[in-house]
Amino acid sequence: MKRIVLCMLVAASGIAKEQEAPVQRPACKAAIHGHFWPDAANTDVGAARKLAQCGALEICTTTGWRYKWQPVTVNVRQLGKAPQDPTPACASVIEEFNSPATSQVTSR
């Protein structure tokens, strides 16, 4: 009985790992200083423009002695005491370029 339960748990954890997890932004460090996130913006000017218009484009910069992701632009919807959700057009752009198929976490 214990073996059956153990096998079921192992199978369930394997199925859970197969589901795609959202791509996480890499740590901002000296090796990627000056690079954009999402990564697609480093090679695709159109992607960089769309992400910048939505306020979703970030760049790895230095602030004193530390490296930090900073937004390149800010969308007007992000301002104010109660920031609003992105428009459906911006939400689709953000989802498109943050998906694992188009962005790859690299250690440059």
Phi and psi in degrees as GROMACS dihedral restraints (atoms count N, CA, C in turn):
[ dihedral_restraints ]
;  ai    aj    ak    al  type     phi  dphi    fc
    3     4     5     6     1   -62.7    20    10
    4     5     6     7     1   -37.2    20    10
    6     7     8     9     1   -66.7    20    10
    7     8     9    10     1   -37.6    20    10
    9    10    11    12     1   -65.0    20    10
   10    11    12    13     1   -45.1    20    10
   12    13    14    15     1   -63.7    20    10
   13    14    15    16     1   -41.9    20    10
   15    16    17    18     1   -62.3    20    10
   16    17    18    19     1   -43.8    20    10
   18    19    20    21     1   -62.6    20    10
   19    20    21    22     1   -39.3    20    10
   21    22    23    24     1   -66.0    20    10
   22    23    24    25     1   -40.2    20    10
   24    25    26    27     1   -66.0    20    10
   25    26    27    28     1   -41.7    20    10
   27    28    29    30     1   -64.7    20    10
   28    29    30    31     1   -42.2    20    10
   30    31    32    33     1   -64.7    20    10
   31    32    33    34     1   -41.6    20    10
   33    34    35    36     1   -65.5    20    10
   34    35    36    37     1   -39.3    20    10
   36    37    38    39     1   -69.2    20    10
   37    38    39    40     1   -32.4    20    10
   39    40    41    42     1   -67.0    20    10
   40    41    42    43     1   -39.4    20    10
   42    43    44    45     1   -67.2    20    10
   43    44    45    46     1   -39.3    20    10
   45    46    47    48     1   -66.0    20    10
   46    47    48    49     1   -34.8    20    10
   48    49    50    51     1   -72.0    20    10
   49    50    51    52     1   -25.9    20    10
   51    52    53    54     1   -71.7    20    10
   52    53    54    55     1   -23.4    20    10
   54    55    56    57     1   -69.2    20    10
   55    56    57    58     1   138.5    20    10
   57    58    59    60     1   -72.1    20    10
   58    59    60    61     1   127.1    20    10
   60    61    62    63     1   -89.2    20    10
   61    62    63    64     1   151.8    20    10
   63    64    65    66     1   -62.8    20    10
   64    65    66    67     1   146.6    20    10
   66    67    68    69     1   -71.0    20    10
   67    68    69    70     1   130.1    20    10
   69    70    71    72     1   -96.3    20    10
   70    71    72    73     1   143.0    20    10
   72    73    74    75     1   -65.4    20    10
   73    74    75    76     1   133.9    20    10
   75    76    77    78     1   -69.8    20    10
   76    77    78    79     1   161.4    20    10
   78    79    80    81     1   -66.2    20    10
   79    80    81    82     1   136.4    20    10
   81    82    83    84     1   -78.5    20    10
   82    83    84    85     1   118.0    20    10
   84    85    86    87     1  -147.1    20    10
   85    86    87    88     1   178.2    20    10
   87    88    89    90     1   -58.5    20    10
   88    89    90    91     1   -34.4    20    10
   90    91    92    93     1   -65.9    20    10
   91    92    93    94     1   -27.8    20    10
   93    94    95    96     1  -116.8    20    10
   94    95    96    97     1    16.7    20    10
   96    97    98    99     1   -56.0    20    10
   97    98    99   100     1   128.6    20    10
   99   100   101   102     1    91.7    20    10
  100   101   102   103     1    -2.7    20    10
  102   103   104   105     1   -90.3    20    10
  103   104   105   106     1   154.8    20    10
  105   106   107   108     1   -92.2    20    10
  106   107   108   109     1   156.3    20    10
  108   109   110   111     1  -131.6    20    10
  109   110   111   112     1   130.8    20    10
  111   112   113   114     1   -63.8    20    10
  112   113   114   115     1   151.8    20    10
  114   115   116   117     1   -60.6    20    10
  115   116   117   118     1   -27.5    20    10
  117   118   119   120     1   -60.4    20    10
  118   119   120   121     1   -26.3    20    10
  120   121   122   123     1   -69.6    20    10
  121   122   123   124     1   -18.6    20    10
  123   124   125   126     1   -71.3    20    10
  124   125   126   127     1   -26.4    20    10
  126   127   128   129     1  -118.1    20    10
  127   128   129   130     1   -16.8    20    10
  129   130   131   132     1  -119.8    20    10
  130   131   132   133     1   110.7    20    10
  132   133   134   135     1   -63.8    20    10
  133   134   135   136     1   -37.7    20    10
  135   136   137   138     1   -63.2    20    10
  136   137   138   139     1   -41.3    20    10
  138   139   140   141     1   -64.8    20    10
  139   140   141   142     1   -41.9    20    10
  141   142   143   144     1   -61.8    20    10
  142   143   144   145     1   -41.9    20    10
  144   145   146   147     1   -64.7    20    10
  145   146   147   148     1   -46.8    20    10
  147   148   149   150     1   -62.5    20    10
  148   149   150   151     1   -44.3    20    10
  150   151   152   153     1   -67.0    20    10
  151   152   153   154     1   -36.8    20    10
  153   154   155   156     1   -66.7    20    10
  154   155   156   157     1   -39.5    20    10
  156   157   158   159     1   -64.1    20    10
  157   158   159   160     1   -29.5    20    10
  159   160   161   162     1   -89.3    20    10
  160   161   162   163     1    -7.7    20    10
  162   163   164   165     1    78.8    20    10
  163   164   165   166     1    22.7    20    10
  165   166   167   168     1  -106.2    20    10
  166   167   168   169     1    -0.5    20    10
  168   169   170   171     1   -88.2    20    10
  169   170   171   172     1   130.5    20    10
  171   172   173   174     1  -125.4    20    10
  172   173   174   175     1   154.5    20    10
  174   175   176   177     1  -129.1    20    10
  175   176   177   178     1   143.6    20    10
  177   178   179   180     1   -82.6    20    10
  178   179   180   181     1   114.7    20    10
  180   181   182   183     1  -126.9    20    10
  181   182   183   184     1   172.4    20    10
  183   184   185   186     1  -105.9    20    10
  184   185   186   187     1   140.6    20    10
  186   187   188   189     1  -126.8    20    10
  187   188   189   190     1    95.6    20    10
  189   190   191   192     1    73.1    20    10
  190   191   192   193     1  -116.4    20    10
  192   193   194   195     1  -100.6    20    10
  193   194   195   196     1     1.5    20    10
  195   196   197   198     1  -117.3    20    10
  196   197   198   199     1   153.8    20    10
  198   199   200   201     1   -97.1    20    10
  199   200   201   202     1   142.4    20    10
  201   202   203   204     1  -152.2    20    10
  202   203   204   205     1   141.9    20    10
  204   205   206   207     1   -78.5    20    10
  205   206   207   208     1   126.1    20    10
  207   208   209   210     1  -123.9    20    10
  208   209   210   211     1   141.5    20    10
  210   211   212   213     1   -69.3    20    10
  211   212   213   214     1   141.3    20    10
  213   214   215   216     1   -78.7    20    10
  214   215   216   217     1   -43.9    20    10
  216   217   218   219     1  -134.2    20    10
  217   218   219   220     1   168.1    20    10
  219   220   221   222     1  -129.0    20    10
  220   221   222   223     1   133.1    20    10
  222   223   224   225     1   -80.5    20    10
  223   224   225   226     1   144.0    20    10
  225   226   227   228     1   -59.5    20    10
  226   227   228   229     1   -26.9    20    10
  228   229   230   231     1   -69.7    20    10
  229   230   231   232     1   -16.9    20    10
  231   232   233   234     1   -86.8    20    10
  232   233   234   235     1    -7.4    20    10
  234   235   236   237     1   -89.9    20    10
  235   236   237   238     1   162.8    20    10
  237   238   239   240     1   100.6    20    10
  238   239   240   241     1   176.4    20    10
  240   241   242   243     1   -70.8    20    10
  241   242   243   244     1   -33.9    20    10
  243   244   245   246     1  -122.3    20    10
  244   245   246   247     1    88.8    20    10
  246   247   248   249     1   -58.1    20    10
  247   248   249   250     1   140.2    20    10
  249   250   251   252     1   -90.6    20    10
  250   251   252   253     1   160.3    20    10
  252   253   254   255     1   -67.9    20    10
  253   254   255   256     1   152.8    20    10
  255   256   257   258     1   -65.2    20    10
  256   257   258   259     1   155.3    20    10
  258   259   260   261     1   -63.0    20    10
  259   260   261   262     1   160.1    20    10
  261   262   263   264     1   -57.3    20    10
  262   263   264   265     1   -35.4    20    10
  264   265   266   267     1   -64.8    20    10
  265   266   267   268     1   -44.0    20    10
  267   268   269   270     1   -68.7    20    10
  268   269   270   271     1   -37.7    20    10
  270   271   272   273     1   -61.7    20    10
  271   272   273   274     1   -39.5    20    10
  273   274   275   276     1   -69.9    20    10
  274   275   276   277     1   -35.6    20    10
  276   277   278   279     1   -65.8    20    10
  277   278   279   280     1   -45.4    20    10
  279   280   281   282     1   -62.6    20    10
  280   281   282   283     1   -43.8    20    10
  282   283   284   285     1   -65.8    20    10
  283   284   285   286     1   -39.6    20    10
  285   286   287   288     1   -61.0    20    10
  286   287   288   289     1   -45.0    20    10
  288   289   290   291     1   -90.3    20    10
  289   290   291   292     1    -9.2    20    10
  291   292   293   294     1   -98.9    20    10
  292   293   294   295     1     2.8    20    10
  294   295   296   297     1   -77.6    20    10
  295   296   297   298     1   150.5    20    10
  297   298   299   300     1   -61.4    20    10
  298   299   300   301     1   -24.6    20    10
  300   301   302   303     1   -72.0    20    10
  301   302   303   304     1   -29.2    20    10
  303   304   305   306     1  -106.1    20    10
  304   305   306   307     1   -26.3    20    10
  306   307   308   309     1  -111.2    20    10
  307   308   309   310     1   139.4    20    10
  309   310   311   312     1  -128.7    20    10
  310   311   312   313     1   132.1    20    10
  312   313   314   315     1   -76.7    20    10
  313   314   315   316     1   118.9    20    10
  315   316   317   318     1  -123.0    20    10
  316   317   318   319     1   153.7    20    10
  318   319   320   321     1  -109.5    20    10
  319   320   321   322     1    84.4    20    10
